[in-house]
Amino acid sequence: MSQASKLALNADELSAYLAEVFPSVWADFEIDAITDDSATVRLRVEDAHLRPGGTVSGPSIFALADLAAYVMVLGRIGRQALAVTTNCSIDFLRKPRSGVDLIGRCRLLKMGRALAVCDVLICSEGDDRPVARASLTYSIPPAASAAARAG
């Protein structure tokens, strides 16, 4: 017997919402997959993401980590503009491979009433060795928390 999904939004619905509310940012990203407790988001690496020396910039890597967690949280609570990052710790582990996308794999560790906690591993496409690891906490708006309790 299978359990009902806990997702409020699927990948297509999330993509449409993010394209609507973050059109200039969302063009660089793509949701590869989302489940009840994980999300995989891709940064389509372009020249604008590179720093001198040709490696992907720290702010671009951070954006992927943050967006992967945001996708995971919104996937669970739905369209909530005021779900925001309250904490992030990121470790940059190695230089990304050149000329390939970065993949952020988010794992939901805890979904509470007020906070969600996620881990994100970021790898170069085709390489399982992490480029960065981030731990993020998101604040869940009271309206979303009440709706989740009622549903």
Secondary structure, DSSP 4 states (H G I P E B T S, - for coil): -PPPP--SS-HHHHHHHHHHH-HHHHTTEEEEEE-SSEEEEEE---GGGBPTTSSBPHHHHHHHHHHHHHHHHHHHH-S-TT-EEEEEEEEE-SPPPTTS-EEEEEEEEEE-SSEEEEEEEEEETT--SEEEEEEEEEEPPHHHHHHHHH-
